[in-house]
Structures are given as C-alpha cells and as structure tokens.
Amino acid sequence: MESKAQKPANLVQLGRKAPEPGAEPHIDPVCKMLVMPETAAASYEHEGTTYYFCNPGCKVKFAADPAKYLSEPPVGSNSDAESEGHGDTETGSDGVPASPRLDVSASTEIEYTCPMHPEVVQIGPGSCPICGMALEPKEISLDDQPDPEFIDMKRRFAISSVLTVPVFALAMGEMFPAFHSLVSPSVSVWVQFALAVPVVFWGGWPFFERAWASVKNASPNMFTLIAIGTGSAMLYSLVALFAPQLFPASLRDGHTGLIPVYFEAAAVITTLVLLGQVLELKARAQTSSAIKELLRLAPETATVIFPDGSEETVDLRHVEAGQKLRVKANEKVPTDGEIIEGDTSIDESMVTGESMPVEKHAGDKVIGGTINGSRSFTMRAERVGKETLLAQIVKMVGEAQRSRAPIQRLADVVSAYFVPAVILVAIVAFGVWLVFGSLTYAIVAAVSVLIIACPCALGLATPMSIMVGTGVGAKNGVLIKKAEALETLESVNAIVVDKTGTLTEGKPVVRSIVAVHNSPPYEGGVAAASADGVVLSEADIIRIGVTNENDSEAVNRPPAEAAVLSSAQADVLRLAASVERNSEHPLANAVTEAAKERGISLLDVQDFESETGKGVSGTIDGKRVFVGRDESVPAQEDVIGSQLAVMIDGKHAGTLIVADAVKPSAKAAIDELHRQGIEVVMMTGDNRATADAVAKELGIDHVFAEVMPEDKAAKVKELQQQGKRVAMAGDGVNDAPALAQADVGIAFASGTDVAIESADITLLRPDLGGILKARNLSRETMKNIRQNLFFAFAYNILGVPIAAGVLFPVFGVLLSPMIASAAMTFSSVSVIANALRLRRRKL
C-alpha cells in the first residue's frame, strides 16, 4: 500500500554521516525527527518492528513505555497518514519488518540545515537542536527571499537596543551621587525592571527556547550558557526587588539602602548577543556568495528552432534534450550541447577559469552558462536542467560545504565537554567568591564565566572555512567533493599525472619538418628525392625554426611559434598531406591540419592504399608517394614524437616529426610544485624514450613508462609504500582504481563518469595548473582553519579564567558580565570574518 504520509513540519534528520543513495528515512517515535537507519544513534525492536532513534535518550524513553509513543500520530500527519503511513509496516529484505516509512517526496517545502551539524535537516527555518544555531537553506537559490531568522533577530535587536539604552544609563547614573537628585534610586530600579523584562524575556526569548531544546536533547550549547547567565541575573534581581528581606542587611547599598540589582547586565547581555546573531547571520550569508555567482551564470531563456524552421524564445526550464537551439552573438549558451552549425569563440572563464576564449566549430561541445562571442551558431541541447555541468558544479559545491574535515573532530571533542566544564567553573567561581568575597562578586563572576564562554566559535572554525574555500575553488575550476580531500591534499608530497592531456595537449601536431636539401624540385612542384637522398648530412637538414642541428628547443616548439616554411619543406608537407587526407588516423589529421594552417593547397591522389602499422600511399602525377615508417630511412635521435618518412618512388624526400605538444603552462606549474616540495611523477603507457624525453624537458622527477591500465593502481601503491602521500590525476575508466587507491584522487571534468565518481576533486581544466590551484586552495583553507581554531581556543582559554576573577588578586580587575557578553559576541563574528578573507585569496 502506498504511503500518503507528509513530511512533518518540524522534520529533522540526525546522523553522523551522509545517508547512502536510496536509503529510506524513518521517524523517531519519540521526537518525531527523521532518522536514517545507517546514521541512527540507537535502535530498538518492539513487537517485530525495528524503530530508530536520533539519540540514546529517545530510545530509553521509548523502551520504558512504547505504547505511549506509538499511540501518538506523527506530527503534521493526516488521518490517511495515520492509518496507512504510520500504522503499516513493511518487511525488509532480510525478512524483518522495517519501521514505518515516510514519503519524503510528498513535500516541496524548503529544507534547512545547520552549518555546524550538516546531518540536521529540517523543513522550514528554525534552530539546530544540537548547537542552537539558526539553520540555513540546504540548497542555495537565487530567490532573494529575506531570511526570516535574520529579519526576526534584527527586529528584536532594534527594539531591545531602544529599551536597553535607558536601563544602562540609569544603572551607570547611580554611581554618581548627583544623579540621585534627578532620579530616585527606588524609581530607577523599577524603571530598569520595566524596561529589562521585555528585553530579556521577549528579545532574548529565542535563546531560552534553544537552551530548553538543548536540555531536552542532552546537547548543552552556547545558548544554554546564555540562558543560565541572563536567567540567573534576572532571577537574582527580581528577588532583590520583590523580596529584599531575604537578603542579609550587609548586602544593602550604603547610600540607597537597596539590594543591588543586575537588570542592566541582563539587558545589555541580551542585546549584545542579539547583535552578535545579526552580524553572524549576515556574515554567514556571504559564505554562499560563490554558489550564487555560479547560479547567476545560467541564462533564463533559450531560442528554440522548431522542425518547421520557426524560432521562439522560451523559458529555459521548458528546453528538452535533443532540441535545436540558436545562440546569438554575445548571448549566454543556454545549456550543455553540441554545435551543429557555425564557428565561434566562447568565453568559458566563468566555468573553467581559462581566461582566453576557446574556438568552437561544428561538432564541438559547449557548456551552458558560458558566453558566446561575436558570431551566431546553432546547437543541439544534450544535458538540461539538473544534468548540466553548471548544475552539477553547484550540487557538488553544496555537498562539499556540508561535509566535515577530520580536523573538525578536535573541535567536536572539545565542544562535547566544553559547556559542562564551563558550568562547573561558574559554580566553583561562585563558591570561591562567596567564601572569600561577597555575594555580589560571586554573582558577577559566575555570570561572566557563563556569558564569556563561546563554544560556537569552536564549532564555526572549520565549517565556515570549508564553506568559503569550496566556493573559491568552484570559481577557479576546482570542485571539491568532500572536505577531507582539502585537508589530505595539503599533506601530499607526490603527485602522479598522465602525460597525454595533462602535460601535453592530447592532440598530435606537426612539430618539425626535415627536407632533403639537395633534392631538385619535381616538375609538378613536388620535391623529388635524389638517388642518394636517403643519407642526410648536417647541411642537408632543414627544420621549422631550426638554425642549427643542436637547436633542440625548436624541435618541440608549438607550430604557432615556428618559422615560415621553406619551399622544400612546403613541398614535403604538401605531398604528405595530400596522401594523408584520405586517412582517419590521428597522425594523418595532424599532417592535414598543418597544411591547412599554412594555406598549402593539396594535390589529387589516385590509387590510395593504407597498410596497417606502416603507413599510407598514393599516386600523385604518376609518382608513387608513401608516408609512414620506412626502414631504409634512419631515425633521428633525441627527437620527441613519431617520425613519418615521405618517399617518392622509394626515394627519401623528407621526414615529418609528429608529436603531442607540451602544454605551455606545464613547466611553470611543475617548477612551483617543486618549490612547494612536491615530487611530480609521470605515469604513461607511452614508450620509455618518449616518456623520458618529455620528463627531461619538463623537469619531472620520476617516470613510470609503458604502464598497462590495470597496473596503475599498483604503481600508486608502490609510491605509498615508500612513505609518500600520493595524489593521482586521471580521466579514464582505467584510472578509477588508481584514483581510489591514491590518498587524493583528482579527475578532470572532461573525463569519464567513472573516473569522476572515484575522485575526491574534479578539475574543469585538464592541466597541471588546475592541480596547482587545488593544492594552493588546500593550503590556504587549512591555514585559515588553524587560525580560526587558534583564535577560538585562545579566546576561551584566556577568557574563562579572567571572567572567573583570576586577575582580581593581582590587578583588582573583575570582568563585567556586559564586557564578557561583548567579547563572546564578537568571537564568533571574528571567526566568520577571518573565513571570509579566503575570498580574496588568489590561487
């Protein structure tokens, strides 16, 4: 029977790790929170049904009286839900009945989560039942709806401020005898009472609610301390005002005869904490700015071309995969797809971080959200909606921001004992001051200790930096899947990369042309080989851009930087390209592309033949031209790439050197990695000679050549056994095992889905520059986290003893609760502000 149960209005999901895909949520029968079986804190079997609980306390209550909780309908359920959703049970795969399940897809309301405890999920705004912090939307959107929590806190702060100022003025005025002639002390006390009560019990009511929730959930937090501190000050003051006879005469003020009250302390503390909440909520909103910038990249409309040729601009949400779209000049590309017709250049910097526009032609892929250049083109939509690269980036960044780094465990352990320890210190301080001082000093010290302690600063130290850091990474083409990868990457001392596509362009190009200098030109404009042309002397060699035989740099120079071809070189290239244009081999494409780039016209070819593993041949003007591997032509030494001999009727006319061009950014990135103490290892299936030549050119430390795909993981493990922390970068299906074996797996967005799923980090640009950015992001984020933790720990370690009065015997200083509240307020804000500094870091 299909469940009709709805999500409860106060639904909360609790657990210690993210649920597995497809996991079914269950209702905690005690608190009605949503619990995943994999992350439940406890479980209990009753009458053949297994129930799951958010914490052990709920289990204890349920075990004592199951009938009490089973008789209660789920919060927010209707009668159908009671009879079908809650009453029925289903049998699991193991034959054991499962607890009642909730149809979580029934609600379209916004889910909120806690930045400190991402396992907490709730429908609608509210506060975290663990730490008491205001929840924030789980998914960031561009709907600029005002944050109800921020609006509420700002209103409470504004009204409380207006009421607190006169309370503070009256309290401070009592220190001056002349003030008594203006306002009677007894009148002053009653006015303070009248103004402070709404401040504390209305303005600060959310703090008391959160404190009570923390007690019920056995999770004392910052609001527990605030409620105890302000509540104690108010309770003492109310008793002093309404029942002064309960206090000894020694406590009465010598001038006014009244028992001192602390209405101003309670009001000022509440107002300052409200100010802190306003500042914190405002600062936290900025941590999602990176995701919002990504969301703004997506266009709102697209121009659809219908089968009859008509065009219509429609809402992007209505575009379907397979539809034909027109993208006009300077418009945003509406969705991911493939160019059908037209040539253009596209600015992909907002997605990949590549500053230069990328040339695109028919058959090339385009990314939704990127900006078209000055030419129009038509495209076919392939991935739309949540399937686009931009949507996947936003999703990945959001998940990473809610993940937890291992360094967070330190703060978690400390926070677990922090609040009880602070309460104990406050009790001890109260007792010591009561014995060796006075009741007034005892109250001041105890309240100050409770107020100055700030567990939130500890709790925010890591997640705020992670949230900002992952956003910065996304803007730079570095997508972090989980926070743990950021922490691990900082300690990596060896990076394994593939040659093709990472160090090199992954596309063969003609890098050098050797012509037989003493060959007389053929009548048809073709360079013909002389009888002895197979033996080349130093004087016979002509290369693109080579002025002498030892100019090895020119051999590896990209074509765009090469010198103009001589007539002999042009003839050799014309011959080769004319024959190769009939082949689909990658090397053939490189030769024909080289001729096209230089405007060389091609010749007609008859009787084309292709011999696998050797080359191609054809007849041009009655001459048989062969391009490929010929054993009669000696191979040139110290040359990177494949050597294609060009033969005319069996005589050598020239040689083309075709190789994968080294990426311009590779050398600089490797030099910087070396400066950081990182060993760069190249792992490739290419032959040893080619691999060693590339490694020598780039300064790579170690080479694994001729590696079979199935052996890649073993090579990574070999490095790890040498004591190295290894990061592996790859993009193919056969890279997945190695990515999983590495301490940090890095995949490229252009790679396979299997590789991306196996990796911890995804780079939108497949080069070493992206790896370097990821490494720099890791270092900057971890440095920021350590700064936050240091500030938080130092603040609490110094603040609590000072508030307790340890400086009083030496300096006569006893911290005011109002100053303590100001310090506590700005400790959390300072942690968030420091995390936001990451946005200004250049990777």
N, C-alpha and C positions, 0 to 999 in steps of 0.2 A: 504494500500500500504506500502510495507516495505521501510524504510528509508535507503538511501545509504550514508548518510552524514558521514563524517570522523571527528575525533577529531581535533579541531583547534590546530595549532602549539603552541599557547600561552595560551592553555586552563587553566583556574584557577577556582577552586571550592571554594566558600566562604560560610561560615555559622557559627553558634555558637555552633552547636552540631553535632554529627555524624549522617548521614542520616540513616533512617530506611532501613532494608534489602529490596531490591526490589524497592526502590524509584527511580523514573525516573528523570534524570538531565534535566535542561532546560538552554537555552542560554540567558544570559543578552543581550538584543538587542543593548545596548549602548556600552559596553566594550567587548562584546563577551565572557565573562567569563562563566564558567559552574556553575549553581546555583541549589541547591536542594530546592524544594518548602518548605520543612519543616524548612529550615535554612535561607531562603531568608530574606534580610534586609527590603525589600519592594516589593509590587506587584501593578500592575495597569492593569485594564481591558480596552481593546480597541477593539471596533467592535466585541464584543463577545468572544474575546480571552484574557486569563489572562497571563500577562507577569511578570516574576520575576527578581529581581534586586539584585546585590551584595551589594549595599549601596543606601541610600536615594538620593544621588546626581545623580545617573544614572536614577532614577525614575523621578526626576524633569526635567532632560534634555529630557527624552523620552516623558513625558506628554506635554512639550512645542511644540514638533514637531514630532509626531510618524512617519509620512511618511518619514522623513529624515533617520531614523534608519531602518525602515522596508524595505526600498529600497536597503539597503546595504546587499550584500551576506555575510554569516558568514565567518570569517577568516579561510582560509585553505580549504574551501568547493569547490567542483567541480560543474559543471553545473547540474549534476543529483541531487546533494545535494540541489542546489538552487531550483530546480523545485519540488523535492519530499520531501527532508528532511526539508527544511526551509519554503517552501511555504505552505505545507499542515498542517492541524491541526487535532488533534484527540479529541474526546469527552470523558470527564472523566465519572466516574461512577455516578456523580451527574447530568449529562446531560449538564454540562458547558464545552465548548471547552477548551482543555488544550493548553498551549503554545507549539510551535514546539519543538520536542524532538530530542535528538542527539543519534545516535547509538554509545554508548561509547565502545562497544565491537569490533568496527571495527579496532581499533589501538592496536598494540602490543608494542608501544613505552613505555619507562620507565617513570613512574610518579615520580615527585619530590614534596616534601612538606617542610614546614617551621617548625623547632623545636619549635618556639615560638607561631606559629599560625597553628596548625595541620589541621585546616579547609581549608587551602590554598593548592590546589593541581594543579600541572602544568605538562604538557608533556615536558620533557627535562629540563636541568639545567637553572637557572636564579636567580632572586632575588624576595623576598617576596614583594608584593605590599603594605603591611601594615607596616612592620618594616624595610624592605630593606635588611634583612639578606640573605645570599646565601642559596638557597634551597638545600636539600639533598634527595637522593633516598628514596621513600616511603617504598620500600621493600629492605631489605639488602640481598645481594647475595655474593657469593664467587668469582664472576668475578672481578679480581683485576684490573679493568679498572681505569686508573688515573682520579681523579676528575678534570673535565675541569675548574671549578671555582678556585680550588687550583692552578692548573698549570698557569692559567691566572694571578692570583694575585701574584704568586711567580715571574713570568716574569716581571710584572710591578714593583714589589718591587726591583728586582735586577737592572733593568735599571734606575729606579728613584734614587736608592741609589748612583749609579755611578755619576749621574748628580747633586745630592744634595750636596755631599761632597764638591766640589769646590765652590758651592754657599755659603754654610755655612762658609767655610774658608775665602772667600772674604769678607763676611759680618762681621765676627769677626775681621779680619785683620784691618778693618777701625777704630777700637778702639785704634789702636797703630799708632802714628804719623809716626814712621819709615816705616810703611808699605806703606805710600803714595809715598815714593821714589821708591818703587818697582812697584806698580800698581797705575796708576792714578785713583782717585775716580770716574771720569766720565766713564773711561773704565770699572772699576769694576762694576758699576751699569748696564752697557749694557751687560756685560758678565753674570751677575746674571739674567738679564731679559731673555737672550737667553737660559740659562740652566733651569730656573724655569718654563718657559712656557710649555715645553713638560712634565715636571714632573707633574704640576698641571692639564693641560688640556688633557694629554694623560694618565699618570699614574693614576690620580685621576678621569678620565672620568666616571668610573662606579659609583662613589659617586654622581656626578652631575646627572647621569641618574636616580639613585634611589631617589635622592632628588626631581627631577621633577615628578617622579611617585608618590611620597608621597603627593605632592601638588595636583596632579590630583585626587588622591583618598581621599583627605582630611584626610590623616593619617601622620602628621609630625612625623619624627623619628630621629634617630641619624644622618643619612646621610643628613637630612635637615639642621641640625646644622653645620655639617662639610662643606657642600657646601656653606652655608651663611658665615661661618667664613673664609674659604680659599678664597672664591669668593670676599669677602669684602677686604681682604688683597691684593689680586691681582688687583682688580679694583682700589683701592687707589694708589697702586704702579705704575700701568700703567698710571694713570692720572698724578701722580707726575713726571713720566719720560717724557711723551709726551706733557704735558700741565702744566709745573711748574708755569706759570704765573697766574694760577687760585688760587694759594695758597698765603696767606699773607707772606710778607718778614720775619716776625718773626719766621716762621717755618723753614727757611733755616739754614743749619748747619753752625756754626761759622767758621769752618776750611775749609770745602769744598765748601760752598755756594750752596749746593744742597738740595733739599727737601728729607727728609729721606724716604726710601722705605722699603717694607717688603717682598721682593721676597724670602729671606731666610726663613722667618716664614712660608709662604705658601708652599714652597717646603719641608721643614722639617716636617710640619704637615702632608702633603700628604704622605710622605714616611713612617712616623711613623704609620699612620693609615693603610697603606698597610701592614706594618709589623704586626700590630695587626690582620688584616684579615688573613694573612698567619698562624700566631700562632693559631688563633681561629679555622680556618678550620682544621688544623692539630689535635688540641685537640678534636674538635667535632667528628672527625673520630674515635677516640678511644672509644667514648661512645657506639659505635655499636660493640665493640670487643666481648662482651658476646654472641650476636646473631651469629656472625661469628664463634665463637668457637662451638656453637651448630650445625651450618650448617656443620662444618668440621667433625662432628661425623658420618654423613651419608656416607656409602660406595658408590663407584661409579659403582660397578659391583655386579652381583649375579650369582651363579651357578644354572642353571635350570635343573631339571631332567624331561625329556620328557617321554611320555607314553611307548615308546619302550625301556626305560631304559638308553638311551644315555644322556650324560650331556654336557652342553655348557655354557661357561661364557658369559653373555650378559650385556649390559648397563642396569643399574638399572631402567632407565626410561621405559624400554620395559617389565619389570616384571608386570604381571597382577595378580589380586586377584584370589586365587584358585590354582595357580601353585605350584608345588612341588619343593623345593629348598634344596640344600645341603650346610651346613655351616661347613667348615673345622676347625680344631683346630686353635685357636688364630686369627680367622677371625672375622670381624665385622658382626653382624646379619644384613642382608640386609634390612629387612622390618618387620613390625609387623605381628605376626602369631602364630601358634601353633606347638609344637614339635610333629612329627608323630612317629619318631623312634630315640632312643638313649637317653642316660643320659649325662649330662654335668653340669658344673658350669659356670655361666655368670656374668661378671663384669658389674653391672648396675650403678656404682657410677657416671658416667658422666650424667646420666639422673635423677636418684632418690636421689643421694647423699649418698646412702648406700655404706660404704667402703668395706664390706665383700662380696665376690662372693656369688651368690644365686644358690642353687642346683636346677636343672631343670630336669624333666622327661617327658616321653610321655604324652601328654595331657596338659602340662603347656604352658602358654602364654610367648612369648618372645617379646622384644621391639627392633625395628630397631635402629641401631646405637650403641647398646651395644656390648661388646666384649666377644666372646666365649672363653672358657677355653681350656684345652688340649685334649678334646675329640670331635669327629665329630658327627653331628646329621643331620637328615632331618626334614624339617618343611613345613608347608603349609602357603603360603602368604595369609593374610587376609585383611590387610589395606596397600595400597601402595600410593606412590606419596604424595599428599597434605592431605591424610587421615591418615597418620601415626601419632603416638603420637609425634614424634620429629617435624614433620611439624606443628602440632597443637601448640606445645610449642613455636616454632619460631613465628607463627602468633599471638599468644596471647601476647607474649612479645612485638612484634612490635606495636600492638594496644595499649598496656598499656603505652608504651613510648610516644605515641602521645596523650594520654589522659591528662586531666588537673585536678590538685588537687584544692580543694576550696581555699587553701592558696594563689593560684596564683591570685585570684581576687583582693587582696590588691595591688599587683604589677600592675595589669591591670588598676585599678582605678587611681593609681598614674601616670602611664605612659600616660594615656589619657590626663592629664593636664600638664604633665612634660615639653614637648617641647615648647608649647606656653608660659609657665611660664618662661622657660629659655630665650626665645627670648625677653620677656618683661624685664627680669632682665638685659639682654645685652643692651637693649635700654636705660634703666634707668642708668646703669653704664656709658654708652657713654655720656649721657646728663650731669650727675653729674661731670664727669671728664672734659667735655668740658667747663663747667661753672667754676669749681674750680681748674682745672689743665690746660691741654693743649690738642690740637687735637691728638698729638702723644700718650699721655697717654690714651685718650678716645678710640682710635682705639685698642691699646694693651689690655685694659680692656675688651672691647666688644668682641673682637675676642677670648680672653682667656676664657670668660664665655661660649661662643658658643661651643668652642672646648672641654673644660674640662667636660661638662655635658655628661653623658653616660646613656641614657635610656636602652641601650642593656644589661647593667649589671643587671638592674632590671628585664628585660624580661627573661634573661637567668637563673636567680637564681633558679627558680623552675623546669623548664623543663629539665635542664641539670642533676639535682639531680635525677629526676624521671627516666630519661633515663638510668643512670648508676645504680640506685638502682634496677630497674626491671630486668636489666641484671644480677646483682649479685644474685638476688632472683632466677632467672632461673637456674643458675649454682648450686644452693643449693636445687633445687627441690621445690621452692616456685614460683608459677606462679600468677602474679598479673593481674587481668582482667582490672582494671581501677585504676588510681592514687588516686582517692578519698578513696579507700579502705585502702591504705597505711596511709593516714592521719587519718582516723577514727580508725584504729586498734591501733594506738598509745594511744588513749584516752580510750580504752576498759578497764573495770575493772572487768569483769566477762566473763569467757569462759565456754560454755556448750559443753560437749562432750558425745558421746555414749560410753558405756562400751565395747561392742564387737567390735574388730577390731581397736580400738583406744587405750584403756587402756589395753586390753587383745589381745591375738594373733588372736582371732576369730576362733580358731580350738581347739576342746576339746582334752585333753590328760589325760592319767592316772597319777594322781599326788600322789596317795597314795594307798597302799595295806594293808589290815588288814587280818591276817590269824588266825584261831583258833589254838593256840599254842599246846593245849593238844590233838589235833586230831591225831590218829595213821595213818600212811601212808596206802593208799589203795594198793592192790597188783599190780595194773597196774601202779603204780607211781602216783596215784591221791590222793590228800589229802582228806581223808574221815572225816566227822564230827562225833563226839561222840554224844551220846544221849543228853547230857546236854550242847552241844557246843553252843547253842543259847545264853547263858548268858556269857558275856565276862568280866573277871576281868582285873585289870590294868596289871597284869602279863601275861595275855593271849594275849595282843595286840602287834603285830609286824608291823611296818610301814617302808616304804622305807626311810632310812636315819633318823629314829626317835630313839633316845636313851632313851627318857623318855616321859611320857604321855603329858607333858607340852611343848614339843618342837614344838610349833605351826608353826614356820617358815618352818620346814621340810615338813609340810603338803602341803604348797604352793610352794615348791621348784620345779623348772622345772625338767623333767625326766633326762636330761643330767647330772644334778648335784646330782642325787640320788645315794644312796649307792647300792652295789650289793645285789640282792635278796637272801633271804634265800631259802632253799629247799621248805619250806611250802608256802612261797609267790609265788615261781615259779610254784608250783603245782596249786595254786588258779588261777594264771594268765593263765596257760595252759588250764585249764578247761574252763574258761570264754571265752578265745579267740577261742577255738575250736568250741564252740557253736555260738559265735557272728560272725564268719566269713561268716556265711550264711545270715547275715542281712546287710542291706544297711543304717541303722540308723547311724547318726554321732557319737553317743556314741559307737556303735559297731565298727566303723572304728578306734576309739581311742584305744579300747582294743586290737584289732588285730595288730595295728601298734606298740603298746607297746611290745607285744610278739615278733614281727618281729625284733624290735630294739635290743632286748636282746637275739636273737638267740634261742628262745624257740620253739621247734617242737610242732606241733599241732596234735591232735588225730582225728580219724574218728568219725563222728557223724551220727546217724541214727534217723529217725522219728523227724526231725526238725519241730518245731512249733513256731509261733510268735503271741503273744497276744498284740494287740494294747494298749498302755498305761501302760502295766505291765512289759513285758519282753519277753525273748526267752527261749526255752528249747529244749533238745535233749538227745538222749541216747548214752552213752559212756561206752563200755564194760559192758553193761547190767544195768548200773546205770543211773537214770534219773537226768540230770543236768539242773538246772534252773538258769538264770542270769537276774536280774532285781529288781523290787520292791516287797518285801515280808513283809507283816505287822507283821509277827512274829519276825522279826529282828529289834531291837531297833536302831533308827537313832543316829549317833554320833553327839554330839553337837560341836559348834564352828568349823565346817569343811566347807570350801568353795567347792561347787560342788555337782554333783549328786552322790548318793550312790547306787551302784549296788551290791545287795546281791548275793552270789554264794551258791546255795543249791544243796546238793546231796541226792536224795531220800527224800526231805523235811527237811533235816537237814542242819544247817548253817555251811559252810566250810570257808567262808571268805567274805570280802567286798572290792570292788574296789571304790575308790574315783576318779571320772572323772570330770574334770573342765577345764575351759578356762584359760590357763596360762597367768599371768600378764606379760606384756612386760617389759624387763629389763630396758628400758630407761624411763618408765613412772614415777617412783618415783623421779628420778633426775630432770626430766622436771617439775613436779609439784612443787618440792621444789624451783626451780628457778622462776617459775611463782609467787609463794607466796612471794619470795624475792622482786619481782617487784610490789607487791601489787595487784596481780590478784587473784580473787576468782575463784576456779575451781568447776564447778557444773557437776555432772554426771546425765545423763538422760537415763534411760534404761527401757525396757519392762520386765526385769527380776523381780523375786520376791524380796520383801523387805529384807529378810535375806541375800540372795546372794549379793545384791547390797550394803548393809551396810557392809558386810564383806570385799568386795573389797575396799570400800571407807575408811574403817578403816586401812586397810593395806597400802594404798597409801597416806593417809592424805588428802583426798578430803573434801572440806568444806561443801558441801550440796548435797543431793541426791534426785532426782525425780525417784522413782521406780514404776514399774507396769504401765508405761505410755503408753497409746494407741497411735498408729501412728498419728491419727487425732488430738491428744491433744498436740503434741509437740510445735506447734506454740503458743498455749495459754500459755504454761509454759514459753516460751521465753518472751512473752508479760508481764507475771506476774513479771518477773525479771526486765523488763524495767520500769514497774510501780513503782517499788521500788527505782527508780532513778539510776539504773545501766546501763552502756553502755555494751551491750552484743555482744559477738562473738559466733557464733554457728558453730560447726563442724559436718558434716554428710555426708553420701554417698548413701542413698537410695532414691527411688522415694518419699516415705512418709516423707523424710526430707526436700523436696523442700519448702513447706510452711514455715517451721521454719527457713530455711536459708534465705528466702526472708524477714521474719519478723525481723530477727536479724539486729543489726547495721552493722555487718560484717558477711557475710556468707562464710564459709570455707568448700570446698568439697575436696574429695580425688579422684585422677585420676582413681583409681580402682572402683569408684562408678558409678552410672548411669548417663547417659547424662542429664537427667532432673535435678539431683542434681547439676551437674557441671554448667549447664546453669543458675541455680538460685543463684549460689555463686559468690562472688567477688574475692575470692582467691582459687586457686586449688593447693593442695599439692600432690606431686608424691609419698610421703611416708605416709601411713595412721597411724601416731602415734603422740603423744604429742610433740616429738622432732621437727617435721615439724611445728607444731603450734608455738612452742617457737621460731624457726628460723624466721617465718613470723613476729612475734611480735618484735624480735630484728631488723629485716630489717626495719620495720616501724619506730622504734625509731631512728635508725641510719640515715635513709633517711630524716626524718623530722628535725633532729638536723642539718644535712647538709644544708637543705633548709633554715633554720633560720639563719645559719651562712652566707650563701650567701646573703640573704636579708639584714642582718645587714651590711655586707661589702658594698653592693650596696647603701643602704640608707645613711650610714655614709660617704661614699666617696662623694656622690653628695651633701649631706647637708653641708659638710665641704669644698668641692672643689669649688662649685659655688661662695660662698661669698669671698673666698680667691682670686679667679680669678677676681672678681669684684673690688678687691682692699681694702677690709676692714682692712687689716693689714698694709696698707701703712702709715696711720697717726701715728701709734704706732712704727712700726719696719722699716718703709721706704721700705717695700717689695711690689713689683708689679710683679705678676706672669707672666713669659714669655709665649706667646702662644705656643712655642715649648715644654716647660715643661708641659704645660696643655695638649698638644696632647699626650705626652708620658704617662702621668697619665691616660688619657682616654683610651689609647690603652691597657694598662696593667690591667685596672679594669675589663674588660670583660674576659681577659685571666685568671686572678686570680680566677674569679668565676668558670670558667670551670675547672681549675686545682684543686680547692677545691672539686668540684663534683667528679672528678676522684679519689679522695682519698677514696671514698666509695669502690672501687675495692679491696682495701687492708684490708677491714674490715672482721673479722671472725664472722659469725653469731652463 
